[in-house]
Amino acid sequence: MIITKTPFRMSFFGGGTDMEEYFRENGGAVLSTTFDKYCYVNVRHLPRFFDYSTELSYSKTERVTDVNDIKHPAIREAMKMLDMHELRLTYEADLPARSGLGTSSSFAVGMLNAFYALKGKYADKKKLADEAIYLERVLCNEAGGWQDQIAASYGGMNRINFGRDGYEVLPVIISPERKKMLNDNLLMFFTGFTRFSSDVQKINADGRENKKETLKKMRELVDEAEDILTDKNKDLDDFGRLLDVTWKLKRQTGVSISTNSIDSFYERGVEAGALGGKLLGAGGGGFLIFYVQPYKHESVKKAMEELMYIPFEFENSGTRVIHYTPETFERIK
């Protein structure tokens, strides 16, 4: 039996510039971090006592005798890609799916990690990120960028650069004290709305050529934000003010980015004292994050009392195997 634990991510700056059709030509960069909310993938070989050979438990339960009959596209394509058979897979998570935190990509990374471990093989973080990108974007043909898979695999607070030759992951060098201050100044709330990121990406893809200038500005904010974090002489509150700038830019990149309800909550948060914030993910719902100085926390929480407050801490580990019990398995031909 294998159990993997894979973190979710929050993207601060540069979202949208991680789309392959954009960054291959224009370059891109994102600034993001993983935090202490996780998905867990439990995989073992299914004992041969049943009239089905594979059992899957996520938001639904599937029992099939042929991998091709699996309805969950990522599980089906991953099993075919890595030649996996006779499995029982269960999925659990600390936060809901389709909520803007890269949940589907965290699942993809954690599942691939579990499959390799079940085979008795080690897969490094780059391999897991690369294969999760291939799984979701090519095999499953889901619209979206590359940052989620990379963040879930590597973990930590990183600047991820994208270009013609692919990507590079650069840890943000920030003192523990400054990093804790940033963590303490961020408040996250669940809006209660969920949606498929790939659906939002498809809707917002129309007219992407006209958005190049906006995406370029969003990419430039990555440089400014990283500079604020790494230069101890700079005012950390400027990071919050930049979040407001990037949110206003992001709203220009698609009709499905925000809703009247989300705009209303955002305005309430700013009026209550938040210096800035943004909706996490592709848009359309999920989690709002605000940068709030500590003495205004209660005011903002009161303004958001209709929403669920989600406390969190940054994490640095990325995906990992937390339980490993090897199994002897010989496939019956």
N, C-alpha and C positions, 0 to 999 in steps of 0.2 A: 504494500500500500504506500502511496505517495501523497503527501499534502503539501501544496505550495501556498505561499502567502505573498500577495502582490499589491502594492499600494496604489491608491488613486492619486491623481495629480491636479494641481491648480495652475493654470497658465495666466501669467500676469501681463506679458507684453509680447507682441509679434504674431499673435494668432492670425491665421490666414496666409501668412508668408511661408508656411510650411507645406503648402499645397504644391505637389510636384510640378504641375503645369505652370505654376508661377515661379518657383525658385530655380528651376533648371535654366530659366532665361534671365531672371532678375536677381537671384540670390534672396536669401531669407534668414531670419533669426528669431528665436523665441527665448523668453526668460520664464522659467517655470520651476515649480518645486513639487515633490511628493509630500504627502502628510499621512498621519497615523490612522487612516481609514483604509480598510483592505478588502480584497476579495480572496476567497479560499477555494482552491480546486483540489478535490480528493479523487484520486484515480487508483483503481486496482483492476486486476483481471477478474472477470465475472465467473464464478464457479459454474461448472457445466451441468447444472441441475434443472435448467429452465428451458422452455420452448422458444426462447429468444436468446441472442448472443451478446447484445449490447443494451445497457440500461443507462439512461441519462436523466438526471434530476436537476433542473434549473427552475425557472418560473413555471415550467411544464414538466411532465414526465414522458419520456419516450422509451419504448421497448421495441427493438427491431432485430431482425436476423441478417439484414443486409445493410452495410454501411451507407449505401446509396439511398436508402429509404429514410435516413435521418433528416428531419426537417430543419434543425438548427444549422444554418449554413457554415458557421465558423467551426463547429465541432465536426460536421461531416467532412469539410475540406481539409481540416487539420489531420483527421484520422486517415484520410486517403493520402495526404502528402507524406506522412511519416509511417504509413503502412501499419496502422494500429488496428487491433482486432480484439473482440471478446472483452469489452470493457464495462466497468461500472464507473460512471463519472457523476460527481455531485458538485454543485456550485452554491456557495453562500457568500454574502457580502454585507459589509457594515452600512452601506448606503445604497439607495435604489438605483437601478439601471436607468439609462437614458436621461441622466441628470446633469450632464455637462462637465463631468469629472474624468472623462476618458475611461468609463467603466468597461465598455466593450473591449477596448484595447488592453486594459489590465487583465481582463479575463483571457484574451487571446495569448498574451505573454505568459500568464500563469499556467494555462493549459499546455502550451508547448513545453514549458519548463517541466511540468509533471510528466508529459509523454516521454521526454528524453530521459528523465530519471527512471521511469518505469522500464525503459530499454537498457538501463544501466550505463547511460552515456551522459557526459557533461556537456552542457551548452553554455558558452560564455554570454555575457550581456549583449554584445553586439550581434551575435548570431540570433539570439532570441528576438531582439528588436527588429533585425532585418527580416526574419521569417514571419514575424507577426505583421509587419507592413505588407509583405507579399501575400500573406493569407487574407488579410482584410481588403486590401486595395486591388489585388489582382484576382485571386481565386474566388473571393466573394463579390468582387466588383462593387464594393461600397465606396461612395464618395467620401473624401476627407483628406486630412493632412497626415504627416508622419510623426508629429511631436508626441502624441499620446503613447504610442508603442515604445518609443525611445525613453520617455520619462519613466514609464512603468518598469521597464527593464533595468535601467541604470539607477534610478532613485536619486534623492538628494535635490539640492537647488543648483540648477545648471543653466548656462547659456548654450543653446543648441544652434549651430550655424548650418545653413543649408545652401548648397550650390550645385554647379553643374556636375560635380563628381560625387555628390551624396551629402553626407552630414558629418559633423564633428561635435562631440560633447565636451564642454568646458565647464568644470565646476566653478561656481561663483565663490571667490575667495573673500570671505566675510568673517569677522571675529565672532566667536560664540555669543558674546554680550550683545553685539549689534543684531545678530540673527534672532536672538531671543526677544529683543526690543521690537523687531519687525513682527515676529509671531504674535507678541502681546498686543500689537496695534491693529491686528486684523480680526474682524468679526465676520462669521459666515452664517447665512440664513438660507433655509430651503424654501423656495417659492411654492412648492407643491406641484409644479407642472413638470411633466416629463415628455420627451419626444425623441425620435431617432435622429442622432446627429447627422447621419448620412442623408436623411430626407431634407433637413435644413440646408445642408451643403449643396444639394442638387438645386433647391429653389434659389439659393443665393448665388449660384454659379453664373446665372444669366447676367450678361453685361460685365463680366469680370474684367474685360479689357479696359472698361471705363473706370475701374477701381484701382488701377495700377498706382496712381499718384497717392491715393489714400493708403494703400498697402505699403508704399515706400515710406510714408510718414510713420506708419505703425512700426515698421522695421527700425527706423531711426530712433524711436523711443526706447528700444532695447538697449542701445548704447547709453542713453541718458540714465535709464533706470539702473543699469549695471554700475555706472559711475557713482551714482548716489549710494548704492549698497556698499561698494568696496572702498570708498573714500570716507574715512571716519570723520573728516572735517566738514563733510557736507551734511545738511539738515535732512534727517531721515524722513521727515514729514513731506519733503518734496516727492518722495516715492508715492505717497497717497495722492498728491495733487496730479502726478502724472497718470495715475490710474483713471482719474476723471477725464483726462485728455484722451487716453486710448479708448475709453468707453464711448466717448462722443464720436471718435473716428470710426470705431467698429460699427456703430449704428448706421453709418453711411454705406456700409459694404453689403447690405442685404435687407430686404423687406421683412425677413423672418427673424432678424436678430433680436428684436424686442417686441413687447406688447404694451398696450396702454396700462395694464395692471403692473407690469414690471417697471415701467417708467414712473408710475406713481410711487411705488415702493422706493425706488432709487431716489426720487426727489425728496421723499420723507426722510430718508437716511441722511442726505446732505443737509437738509434743513435742521436736523437734530444734532449735527455737529461732525458728520463724517467729512474728511477732506477729499475723498474720492472713493471710487469703487468700480465694480464691473460685474456683469453677468458672466459666469464661467462657462466655457464651452462654445459650441457653434451658435447657440442662440435659441430663442423660442421657449425657454423655461429652464428650471434647474436651480442652481445656487447663486445667490448674490453674495459678493464679498465686499466689505467696506474697510477702508483704512481709517481708524478712529483713535485719537489720542485718549489715553486711559481715563482721564477725568470726564470724558464725554460718553464713555461706554454705556452707562445706565440710560442716558438720554436716547441713544440710538436703539438700544434694546427695547426701550418702551415704545419707540416709534415703529419698531418691527414686531410688536407683540402678536400680531396675527400670523407671523411666520415662525417656523421652528428654528431656534438658535442651535448651531452645531459647533461646540468647542473642538479644537484640534491642536496638534503639535506637528511641526515639521518632522520628517523622517529622512534617513539617508541610505537605507539598505537596498531599495529596489526589490525585484522579485527574488524569492529564495525558497528552497525546500526546507520545510520545518519538521517533516516526518519522512523517514526513508526506511522502509522495510522491503528488501528485495524479494522478488517472487520468481519461482521457476515457471516458465511458460513455454510450451511448445504448441504451435498452431497445428490443428488438425486440418489436413489438406482435403 
